[in-house]
Amino acid sequence: MKMKMQKLLALVLALAMVLALAACGEKTGGAADDIVNGDFEDVSAGAWVGWTKADAAFNFRGVVSDEKVNGVPMEKSGDYYFAGSKGGNPVMKGTLTSDVFKLGGNGFITFKLGAGKDPEKCYVEFIESGSDTVLAKVGNTDCDGMYIKDHLLTKVVDLSAHVGKNIYIKITDNDDGTDFAYLNFDAFKVCQSDDEVAAAEAEYKAQIEKYGEKPFEEDETATTIVNGGFEECDLENGILTGWKLLDGSALTVANVVPTSQYYWDDRSVYGDGEYYLDGSNNGATAENLTGAIRSQKFTLAGDGYISFMMGCGNGGSYVALCDGSNDEELIKVENTYFSDPALALTLLRMYMDASDYIGRVVYLKVVDANDGSNGGFAFINVDDFRVSLTADEVAELEVEQMEKIQNETYTSASYDDLTSLRNYYANYPYPVPLKSLTFTAYAENQVVDCGAVDVTAFLSGAAASFGSETVSGIAVTKVTAPDGTEIAGSFDAVDMSAPGAYKVTYGVSYEDKSLEATFTVVAMADHNSVANGGFESGDLAGWTVLSPDTWSVVEGQPAGVISAATYWDQQLPYNQAGDWHLDGWNNGIGEPESWSVRSTNFTLAGSGFISVRMGGAASAVRVYTADGTEIGYYKQTRFADVGYPHMAEGGSWADMGTYVIDLSDHLGEELYLVLCDEVIEGGWAHAFFDEVVTYYETAPDVANMADTVTDGHDPANEADVPGEVQIPWQLAVNLK
């Protein structure tokens, strides 16, 4: 019995040794005649074929057919290759080992290798089976992270002295950093002839010439720079004309994209010309990458003014004017106007007064120093650098840019970005006084009782100027009724007998220039409802902003009311009641901050019940009596960041639910509401509101009421067809 147990134990140990050898690439049944799946074209099993993975790196999902990686063209040999950045986090380590094969042919092996910036940590070894002797070790010594990055470069390994031996290939990623700390590879092949070797060596030489650093020519005596608007880049040959890479790989010719290209599905960058430099390129360039580029050196002339456009640049990214002799940063400009989502990636024209450095040899430097650790939007967009400008040229450019945006008609359906952009140009601290016809003060929105209304009386607060000259003659040009028809007759007695929002257009002229603006008059038939409770005027008429210093105001109108029914590519529903709602993403106030708006007073009547639609994690409603006594405090309770992007799986984000509030104890009292975006901990500190109803003849049947919306979906998944989801009404709890 004891002898049988010993034999059984020996058999188990032998089997374990066989399995261990197999895991290391050893073959108990003999070596293959060639490299198995050396080109990675066999993906039929949905897992590695001919190769064995160990530890975290080299996940099979990295076997891809993408034409580009991080904006870099991949010269793959067939349909598939391995891209390390797709096969796991760069900090992951591990090995990938081929099956054992008998080295034949002339003993030369060619393959393609990319990334792996540290060749001491990322490399490919060719090892003799049995003795585990390393016959050759190859790292990507060409990867500099600036010019040559993810490119698949052809490598040649001379193993002619080992023909006939059983060998295996071991690919190692031992780099737990983030700077190209992974490997790309493809097309491991045993050569049969010297011609194949020569062809591979020639291909490598051509790749180095194509992708490597190019000669950089500059004339320090020139007073301008070449290609300040990125219009002259040689995209086909990968040349960032007129600009020199200084560091990293975040800013390369791969990021030169058309200004017509939208971001976030439908948002324009409002750039200049046909191209601009986009540090993200809609995610094609990894956000954690950093880098810097510089223009040609030039002698600053004119009156020393410089202008350019910049977008994003959040936390550690900037544009600098540098001394051409010692590289000192003389002037540094950051995008302090960055605002998510109002002015996130949008290109904003900025001006630099460098008059102190006229006559000095200088250059412009663009820096992306944010690797993501300083927060999101870790990249920078730039365009249209103009140098050595005179004061007159600046004045012309200021007017040109202002009028371009004033006349712009395209705007995103999801965000009121054009309103925010106009606000930016209306308030920018121009270095030369803006010589443009502008309103220096605007007529304000009004709430009136139904009847004949003198709308000309509301122009008393409006004022206009051209440069430093005051312009008179501001007058009403038309009035549009709530149903969209234009009202004829005298503007000092406009018929507003029908309740609703009336749009009043007024204008002013100066020489051959004219300018118009609008305000809203809300006519009320009774005082049991708040004015403009559904924001259907398309603005905040009837509502008072309680945080005016931080709220974005454009042409006299507080921003924030938008018409989008859905948001993001996933078409998530807002559950908007009509055509408009108050959107916390679009008022120019950052997510960590708070804001609030106050309604008009109303007399509580009917059943004493009211309702409000609210969404987002930070929304709340406060109720006050006319003397300012708070009687109610109600919060949005549906927010849940789960199952994204499907509400049907329990998720709730910016979608608004209807909250019914019982105020029947205050029937007959004069009240008002304050809609609040409160400061909260964590993400999604936004608030969204719509359909404030303050009169119900009878109490709503809350238990049987719901709003029906179309669910969000994954646009990349054709099978993800959104269905309908119901948002039940809720009886709000008074937390006061």
C-alpha positions in Angstrom: 0.0 0.0 0.0 2.8 2.4 0.9 4.6 1.6 -2.4 1.5 2.4 -4.4 1.1 5.8 -2.7 4.8 6.6 -3.5 4.3 5.7 -7.1 1.1 7.8 -7.2 2.9 10.8 -5.7 5.8 10.5 -8.2 3.2 10.4 -11.0 1.6 13.6 -9.7 5.0 15.4 -9.4 5.9 14.4 -12.9 2.6 15.7 -14.3 3.1 19.0 -12.4 6.6 19.3 -13.9 5.2 18.8 -17.4 2.5 21.4 -16.8 5.1 23.9 -15.5 7.3 23.4 -18.5 4.4 23.8 -20.8 3.5 27.1 -19.1 7.1 28.3 -19.7 6.8 27.6 -23.4 8.4 24.1 -23.3 6.9 21.5 -25.6 6.8 17.9 -24.5 5.8 16.7 -27.9 8.5 18.5 -29.9 8.9 22.1 -31.2 6.8 23.7 -34.0 8.4 24.1 -37.4 7.8 27.9 -37.3 6.6 30.7 -35.1 3.0 29.9 -34.2 0.7 32.9 -34.9 3.7 35.3 -35.1 1.6 37.8 -37.0 -1.3 37.6 -34.4 -3.9 37.1 -37.2 -5.4 34.0 -35.5 -8.1 35.6 -33.2 -10.7 32.9 -33.8 -10.4 31.6 -30.2 -10.9 35.1 -28.7 -7.7 34.4 -26.7 -4.0 34.0 -27.2 -3.0 31.3 -29.8 0.6 30.3 -29.9 1.5 32.5 -26.9 1.2 32.3 -23.2 0.5 35.3 -21.0 1.8 35.7 -17.4 0.8 38.4 -14.9 -1.3 41.5 -15.6 0.1 42.9 -18.8 -0.6 41.7 -22.4 -4.3 41.2 -22.1 -5.7 39.7 -25.3 -8.0 42.7 -25.8 -4.9 44.5 -26.9 -4.9 42.5 -30.2 -6.6 45.2 -32.4 -6.9 46.2 -36.0 -6.9 50.0 -35.4 -5.1 52.1 -38.1 -3.9 54.5 -35.4 -2.9 54.5 -31.7 -2.8 57.7 -29.8 -3.0 59.5 -33.2 0.0 57.6 -34.6 -0.3 55.6 -37.8 0.5 51.9 -37.2 2.2 50.2 -40.1 0.7 46.8 -39.3 1.6 43.8 -41.5 -1.9 42.3 -41.7 -5.2 42.9 -40.0 -4.1 42.5 -36.4 -1.3 43.5 -34.1 -0.9 44.0 -30.3 -1.2 47.5 -28.9 0.0 47.7 -25.3 -2.1 50.8 -24.4 -5.2 48.8 -25.4 -4.2 45.7 -23.6 -4.1 47.0 -20.0 -3.1 49.9 -17.9 0.5 51.2 -18.6 1.5 50.4 -15.0 0.7 46.7 -15.5 3.7 44.3 -15.7 4.0 40.9 -17.2 5.3 38.6 -19.9 4.1 37.0 -23.1 5.9 33.9 -24.2 5.6 32.1 -27.6 5.4 28.4 -28.2 8.8 26.7 -28.8 9.7 26.5 -32.5 12.7 25.2 -34.4 14.7 28.1 -35.9 15.0 27.6 -39.6 15.6 29.7 -42.7 18.7 31.8 -42.7 18.4 32.4 -38.9 17.3 36.0 -39.1 14.0 37.0 -37.4 12.2 40.2 -38.2 9.3 41.8 -36.2 7.7 45.1 -35.6 8.1 46.9 -32.2 6.6 50.2 -30.8 6.5 52.1 -27.6 8.5 50.7 -24.7 10.4 53.9 -24.0 12.6 52.3 -21.4 14.4 49.4 -23.1 15.8 48.2 -19.8 12.3 47.4 -18.6 10.4 46.7 -21.8 12.1 44.3 -24.3 11.9 41.2 -26.4 14.2 38.1 -25.8 15.0 35.2 -28.0 15.8 32.2 -25.7 17.1 28.7 -26.3 14.7 26.1 -25.1 16.0 23.7 -22.4 18.9 25.8 -21.3 16.9 29.1 -21.1 20.0 30.9 -22.6 19.2 34.3 -23.9 20.4 34.4 -27.5 19.4 38.0 -28.2 17.6 40.9 -26.4 16.0 43.8 -28.3 14.5 46.9 -26.8 13.0 49.9 -28.6 15.9 52.3 -28.3 14.3 54.5 -31.0 11.3 55.5 -28.9 11.9 59.0 -27.7 8.3 59.9 -26.8 8.4 62.9 -29.0 8.9 61.9 -32.6 8.9 58.1 -32.4 6.3 56.8 -30.1 3.8 54.0 -30.7 5.0 53.5 -34.3 5.6 49.9 -35.2 9.3 49.9 -36.3 10.8 47.0 -38.2 13.5 45.2 -36.2 16.0 42.6 -37.5 17.6 40.0 -35.2 20.6 37.9 -36.3 20.3 34.4 -34.9 22.1 32.7 -37.8 24.5 31.1 -35.5 21.6 29.2 -33.9 19.9 27.7 -36.9 18.4 24.3 -36.0 18.0 25.1 -32.3 14.6 25.0 -30.5 13.9 28.5 -29.2 11.1 30.7 -28.0 10.3 34.4 -27.8 9.7 36.1 -24.5 8.2 39.6 -24.4 8.6 41.4 -21.1 6.9 44.5 -19.7 8.5 45.3 -16.4 7.8 49.1 -16.4 5.2 50.3 -13.9 5.3 53.9 -15.1 3.1 55.7 -17.5 5.5 57.2 -20.1 5.1 54.6 -23.0 5.5 51.9 -20.3 4.1 49.2 -22.6 5.0 47.5 -25.9 3.3 47.3 -29.3 4.4 44.5 -31.6 3.5 42.5 -34.7 4.8 40.2 -37.5 7.4 37.9 -35.9 8.8 36.1 -38.9 11.7 33.8 -39.7 13.5 35.0 -42.8 14.3 32.5 -45.6 16.6 34.7 -47.7 19.1 37.6 -47.5 16.7 39.6 -49.7 14.1 39.5 -46.9 16.6 40.8 -44.4 17.8 43.6 -46.7 14.1 44.6 -47.3 13.5 44.7 -43.5 16.6 46.8 -42.9 15.6 49.2 -45.7 12.1 49.5 -44.2 13.5 50.4 -40.8 15.7 53.1 -42.3 12.7 54.6 -44.2 10.6 54.6 -41.0 13.3 56.4 -39.1 13.6 59.0 -41.8 9.8 59.4 -42.0 9.0 59.6 -38.3 12.2 60.8 -36.7 13.2 64.4 -36.0 13.3 66.7 -39.0 15.7 69.6 -39.6 14.3 72.8 -38.0 15.1 76.0 -39.8 14.5 79.5 -38.4 15.5 83.1 -39.0 15.9 85.0 -35.8 15.8 88.3 -37.7 12.2 87.6 -39.0 9.5 89.5 -37.2 6.8 86.9 -37.9 6.5 83.2 -37.4 5.7 80.4 -39.9 2.5 78.5 -39.6 1.0 80.3 -36.6 -2.4 78.9 -37.5 -1.3 75.3 -38.2 -2.6 75.6 -41.8 0.7 74.6 -43.4 1.5 71.3 -41.7 2.6 68.3 -43.8 0.1 65.9 -42.4 1.0 63.1 -44.8 4.6 63.1 -43.8 4.0 63.9 -40.1 5.7 67.4 -40.1 4.5 70.1 -37.7 5.7 72.9 -40.0 7.2 75.9 -38.1 7.1 74.2 -34.7 9.8 72.3 -32.8 9.0 69.5 -30.3 10.7 70.3 -27.0 9.3 67.5 -24.7 6.8 64.7 -24.5 4.3 63.5 -27.1 1.1 65.4 -26.2 1.5 68.0 -29.0 2.4 66.6 -32.4 1.2 66.8 -36.0 -1.2 64.0 -35.1 -3.1 66.6 -33.2 -3.6 69.0 -36.1 -7.3 68.6 -36.9 -10.0 70.5 -38.9 -11.7 73.3 -37.2 -14.9 71.8 -38.6 -14.4 68.8 -36.4 -17.0 68.8 -33.5 -16.2 67.7 -30.0 -18.7 66.0 -27.7 -20.7 65.1 -30.8 -22.1 68.6 -31.6 -19.9 71.3 -30.2 -17.8 73.7 -32.3 -14.4 75.0 -31.3 -15.1 78.3 -33.2 -11.5 78.3 -34.5 -9.8 80.3 -37.2 -9.0 78.9 -40.6 -9.3 75.2 -41.5 -7.0 73.7 -38.9 -6.0 74.0 -35.2 -3.9 72.0 -32.7 -6.1 69.9 -30.5 -4.3 68.3 -27.5 -7.0 65.6 -27.2 -8.4 65.2 -30.7 -11.6 63.8 -29.3 -9.7 61.2 -27.2 -7.4 60.0 -30.0 -4.5 61.3 -27.9 -4.3 60.0 -24.4 -5.1 62.7 -21.9 -2.3 61.7 -19.5 0.4 62.5 -22.1 2.4 65.7 -21.6 4.6 67.7 -23.8 5.8 71.1 -25.1 6.4 72.7 -28.5 7.8 76.0 -29.6 7.6 78.3 -32.6 10.5 79.6 -34.6 12.5 82.3 -32.9 11.7 85.8 -34.1 12.5 89.4 -33.3 9.5 91.1 -31.7 8.4 94.2 -33.7 5.3 96.3 -34.2 3.9 97.6 -30.9 4.8 94.3 -29.2 1.3 92.8 -29.2 0.7 89.0 -29.7 -2.6 87.3 -30.2 -3.6 83.6 -30.2 -6.5 81.3 -29.4 -6.6 78.8 -26.5 -9.0 76.2 -25.3 -9.1 73.9 -22.4 -5.6 74.2 -20.8 -6.9 73.2 -17.3 -4.4 72.8 -14.5 -0.8 73.0 -15.7 -1.1 73.9 -19.3 -0.2 77.3 -20.8 1.3 79.5 -23.5 4.5 81.4 -22.8 6.6 84.0 -24.5 10.3 83.0 -24.0 13.6 84.6 -24.4 15.4 83.2 -27.5 18.8 83.2 -25.8 18.3 81.7 -22.4 14.7 80.2 -22.7 13.4 82.3 -19.8 9.6 82.4 -19.7 8.9 86.2 -20.0 5.1 86.1 -20.1 2.9 83.2 -19.2 -0.8 82.9 -20.1 -3.1 80.3 -18.7 -6.7 79.7 -19.6 -8.3 81.3 -16.5 -11.6 81.4 -18.5 -11.9 77.6 -18.7 -15.3 76.5 -17.7 -16.8 73.0 -17.9 -19.0 72.6 -19.9 -19.7 76.2 -21.0 -16.2 76.9 -22.4 -14.4 73.6 -22.1 -12.6 73.0 -25.4 -13.8 76.1 -27.1 -11.0 78.3 -28.6 -10.9 81.7 -27.0 -8.9 84.6 -28.6 -6.5 86.1 -26.1 -4.0 89.0 -26.3 -0.5 89.4 -24.9 1.1 92.8 -24.3 4.8 92.1 -24.8 5.8 95.8 -25.5 8.5 95.6 -22.9 10.4 93.1 -25.2 10.3 94.9 -28.5 13.5 94.2 -30.4 14.3 91.1 -28.5 14.7 87.6 -30.1 11.9 85.5 -28.6 9.7 82.5 -29.3 6.3 81.2 -28.3 6.0 78.0 -26.3 2.9 75.8 -25.8 3.0 73.6 -22.8 0.8 70.6 -21.6 2.2 69.8 -18.2 -1.0 68.1 -16.9 -0.7 64.3 -16.7 -4.2 64.1 -15.3 -3.1 64.3 -11.7 -4.2 68.0 -11.7 -7.7 67.1 -12.7 -9.6 66.4 -15.9 -9.2 68.2 -19.2 -5.5 67.5 -19.0 -4.7 68.9 -22.5 -4.6 72.2 -24.4 -6.0 73.5 -27.7 -4.3 76.4 -29.6 -4.7 78.2 -32.9 -3.9 81.3 -34.9 -0.8 82.8 -33.3 -0.1 86.3 -34.6 3.0 88.2 -33.5 4.5 91.7 -33.7 1.1 93.3 -34.0 0.6 97.1 -33.9 -2.1 98.7 -31.8 -4.1 99.4 -35.0 -3.9 95.7 -36.0 -5.0 94.7 -32.6 -8.0 97.1 -32.7 -9.0 95.6 -36.1 -8.6 92.0 -34.9 -10.7 92.7 -31.8 -13.6 94.0 -33.9 -13.3 91.3 -36.4 -13.4 88.6 -33.7 -16.3 90.2 -31.9 -18.4 90.6 -35.0 -17.6 87.1 -36.1 -19.1 85.7 -32.9 -22.0 88.1 -32.9 -22.9 86.9 -36.4 -22.4 83.2 -35.6 -25.5 81.1 -36.0 -24.4 77.6 -35.1 -24.6 76.5 -31.5 -24.7 73.1 -29.8 -28.1 71.5 -29.1 -26.8 70.3 -25.8 -25.1 73.4 -24.3 -25.6 77.1 -24.9 -21.9 77.5 -25.7 -22.4 80.4 -28.1 -24.1 82.5 -25.4 -21.1 81.8 -23.1 -18.7 82.7 -25.9 -20.4 86.0 -26.7 -20.2 86.7 -23.0 -16.5 86.0 -23.0 -15.8 88.5 -25.8 -18.2 91.1 -24.4 -16.2 91.1 -21.1 -12.6 90.4 -22.2 -10.0 93.0 -20.9 -8.9 94.1 -24.4 -5.4 95.7 -24.5 -6.7 98.3 -27.0 -10.1 100.0 -26.4 -12.7 98.0 -28.4 -13.9 100.1 -31.4 -17.2 98.3 -31.9 -20.9 99.3 -31.6 -22.0 97.8 -28.3 -24.7 98.0 -25.7 -23.1 99.2 -22.5 -26.3 98.5 -20.6 -29.4 96.5 -21.6 -33.1 96.7 -21.0 -34.2 94.2 -18.3 -36.9 91.6 -18.4 -40.3 92.6 -16.9 -43.4 91.1 -15.4 -46.7 92.9 -15.9 -50.4 92.4 -15.5 -52.2 91.6 -18.8 -53.4 94.7 -20.7 -51.9 97.5 -22.8 -48.2 97.9 -22.0 -45.8 100.7 -22.9 -42.7 98.7 -23.8 -40.7 101.8 -24.8 -40.7 102.8 -21.1 -38.5 99.7 -20.4 -35.7 101.1 -22.5 -34.7 103.7 -19.9 -31.9 101.5 -18.6 -30.4 100.7 -22.0 -27.3 102.5 -23.3 -24.9 102.1 -26.3 -21.5 103.3 -27.4 -19.0 103.1 -30.2 -15.5 103.0 -28.7 -15.5 105.9 -26.2 -18.4 107.7 -28.0 -22.0 107.4 -26.5 -24.6 106.5 -29.1 -28.2 107.6 -28.7 -31.4 106.6 -30.6 -32.1 103.3 -29.0 -35.6 102.2 -30.0 -38.0 99.3 -30.0 -38.2 97.6 -33.5 -40.7 94.9 -32.9 -42.7 92.9 -30.4 -43.5 89.2 -30.8 -46.5 87.6 -29.1 -46.3 84.3 -27.2 -47.7 82.5 -30.3 -44.9 83.8 -32.5 -46.9 86.5 -34.4 -45.5 90.0 -34.7 -47.7 92.7 -33.0 -48.4 95.7 -35.1 -49.2 99.2 -33.8 -47.7 101.6 -31.4 -45.0 100.3 -29.0 -46.2 102.6 -26.2 -49.5 100.6 -25.9 -48.8 97.0 -26.9 -51.8 94.7 -26.5 -50.7 92.1 -23.9 -54.2 90.9 -22.9 -53.2 87.3 -23.5 -51.0 85.9 -20.8 -47.5 84.7 -21.7 -44.0 85.8 -22.7 -43.7 88.7 -25.2 -40.3 89.2 -26.9 -39.3 92.8 -27.4 -36.6 93.6 -29.9 -34.8 96.9 -29.7 -31.8 98.3 -31.6 -29.4 101.1 -32.3 -27.4 102.3 -35.3 -24.1 104.2 -35.8 -23.0 105.1 -39.3 -23.2 101.8 -41.3 -23.4 99.6 -38.2 -26.5 98.4 -36.4 -27.1 96.3 -33.3 -30.1 94.6 -31.8 -31.0 93.0 -28.5 -34.1 91.6 -26.8 -35.8 91.4 -23.5 -38.9 89.6 -22.3 -42.1 90.9 -20.9 -44.2 88.2 -19.0 -47.9 89.2 -18.9 -49.7 87.6 -15.9 -53.5 87.1 -15.8 -53.5 86.2 -12.1 -51.1 85.9 -9.2 -51.7 82.3 -8.2 -48.7 81.2 -10.4 -45.1 82.2 -10.6 -44.1 84.0 -13.7 -42.4 81.9 -16.3 -42.5 78.7 -14.2 -41.6 76.5 -17.1 -38.9 78.8 -18.5 -40.8 78.7 -21.8 -39.8 82.3 -22.5 -36.3 80.8 -23.3 -34.7 82.9 -20.6 -34.9 83.7 -16.9 -37.7 86.3 -17.2 -39.6 86.4 -14.0 -36.7 84.9 -12.0 -34.1 86.9 -10.0 -30.6 85.5 -9.9 -29.4 85.6 -6.3 -25.7 85.1 -7.2 -25.3 87.7 -10.0 -21.5 88.1 -9.6 -20.8 84.6 -10.8 -23.7 84.0 -13.2 -22.9 84.3 -16.9 -24.8 87.2 -18.4 -24.9 87.7 -22.2 -26.5 90.8 -23.8 -28.2 91.6 -20.6 -29.7 88.1 -20.2 -28.6 85.6 -17.5 -27.6 82.4 -19.2 -28.7 78.9 -18.3 -32.0 78.3 -19.9 -31.6 75.9 -22.8 -33.8 73.9 -25.2 -31.9 70.5 -25.3 -34.1 67.5 -24.5 -31.2 65.1 -24.1 -27.5 65.4 -23.3 -24.2 63.6 -24.3 -23.7 61.0 -27.0 -25.8 58.6 -25.0 -28.9 60.9 -25.5 -29.7 60.7 -21.8 -33.1 62.4 -21.2 -33.5 65.6 -19.2 -37.3 65.0 -18.9 -37.9 68.5 -20.0 -41.6 69.5 -19.7 -41.8 71.9 -22.7 -39.2 73.4 -25.0 -36.9 74.9 -22.3 -35.5 74.2 -18.9 -33.0 75.7 -16.4 -29.7 73.9 -16.8 -26.9 74.1 -14.2 -24.3 73.2 -16.8 -25.0 76.4 -18.8 -24.9 79.3 -16.4 -21.1 79.7 -16.2 -20.8 78.6 -12.6 -18.4 75.8 -11.8 -19.5 72.5 -10.4 -18.1 73.0 -6.8 -19.9 76.3 -6.5 -23.5 77.0 -5.6 -26.2 79.2 -7.1 -29.9 80.1 -6.6 -32.7 81.9 -8.4 -35.9 83.4 -6.9 -39.4 83.3 -8.3 -42.0 86.1 -8.4 -44.4 86.1 -5.5 -47.6 84.1 -5.8 -50.8 83.7 -3.7 -51.3 80.0 -2.8 -54.7 78.9 -3.9 -56.7 75.8 -5.1 -55.6 72.7 -3.3 -52.5 74.2 -1.8 -50.2 71.7 -3.6 -47.4 72.8 -5.9 -44.8 70.8 -7.9 -41.3 71.3 -9.3 -39.2 69.2 -11.6 -35.6 68.9 -10.4 -32.6 66.7 -11.2 -28.9 66.4 -10.4 -27.4 65.6 -7.0 -27.3 69.3 -5.8 -30.8 70.5 -6.5 -33.1 71.8 -3.7 -36.2 74.0 -3.4 -36.9 76.4 -0.6 -40.2 78.0 0.1 -40.7 81.4 1.8 -43.5 83.7 2.9 -43.5 87.2 1.4 -41.7 88.5 4.5 -38.8 86.1 4.0 -39.8 83.5 6.5 -38.7 80.0 5.4 -41.5 77.4 5.6 -40.1 74.6 3.5 -36.9 72.9 2.3 -37.0 70.0 -0.2 -34.2 68.1 -1.9 -33.9 66.0 -5.0 -33.5 62.4 -3.8 -33.4 60.3 -7.1 -29.8 60.8 -8.1 -28.0 57.5 -8.5 -24.7 57.0 -10.5 -25.3 53.3 -11.4 -26.0 51.4 -14.5 -24.7 54.1 -16.8 -26.1 55.1 -19.3 -29.3 53.3 -18.6 -32.0 54.7 -16.3 -33.7 51.3 -16.6 -30.8 49.9 -14.5 -31.5 52.3 -11.7 -29.4 55.2 -12.9 -30.4 58.9 -12.5 -28.2 61.8 -13.4 -29.4 65.1 -14.9 -32.9 63.8 -15.5 -35.5 65.7 -13.6 -38.3 64.1 -11.6 -41.5 65.8 -10.5 -41.7 66.5 -6.8 -45.1 67.4 -5.3 -45.1 69.7 -2.3 -48.0 70.0 0.2 -48.3 73.7 1.3 -52.0 73.5 2.1 -51.4 74.8 5.6 -50.5 78.1 3.9 -53.5 78.6 1.6 -54.2 82.2 0.9 -50.7 83.4 1.8 -48.3 85.2 -0.4 -45.2 83.0 -1.1 -42.1 82.7 -3.3 -39.7 79.9 -4.2 -35.9 79.7 -4.4 -34.4 77.1 -6.7 -31.0 76.1 -5.3 -27.8 74.4 -6.5 -26.2 73.4 -3.1 -22.6 72.7 -2.3 -22.3 68.9 -1.8 -19.4 66.5 -1.4 -18.4 64.3 -4.4 -19.2 64.6 -8.0 -22.3 65.6 -9.9 -22.7 68.8 -7.9 -25.2 70.1 -10.5 -28.8 71.2 -10.4 -31.5 71.2 -13.1 -35.1 72.6 -12.9 -38.2 72.8 -14.9 -42.0 73.2 -14.8 -42.7 75.0 -11.5 -46.5 74.7 -11.0 -47.9 76.6 -8.1 -51.7 76.1 -8.7 -53.5 72.8 -8.6 -57.3 73.0 -8.2 -57.2 69.5 -6.6 -54.3 67.7 -5.1 -52.3 65.7 -7.6 -52.8 61.9 -7.5 -49.0 61.4 -6.8 -49.2 57.6 -6.5 -50.5 57.2 -10.0 -48.5 59.9 -11.8 -45.3 59.4 -13.8 -43.3 61.1 -16.5 -42.3 58.8 -19.5 -38.9 59.3 -21.1 -36.7 57.5 -23.6 -33.8 55.8 -21.9 -30.1 56.5 -22.7 -28.0 54.1 -24.7 -24.5 53.2 -25.8 -24.1 54.7 -29.3 -21.3 52.3 -30.1 -23.6 49.3 -29.5 -26.1 48.9 -32.3 -28.0 46.3 -30.3 -28.5 48.8 -27.4 -31.8 50.2 -28.5 -33.3 52.5 -25.9 -36.7 51.7 -24.5 -39.1 53.9 -22.5 -38.6 54.5 -18.7 -41.1 56.0 -16.3 -40.1 58.5 -13.6 -42.7 58.3 -10.9 -43.9 61.5 -9.2 -42.9 61.8 -5.6 -44.4 63.6 -2.6 -41.5 65.7 -1.4 -40.4 65.6 2.3 -40.0 68.9 4.2 -36.5 68.8 5.7 -36.9 72.1 7.5 
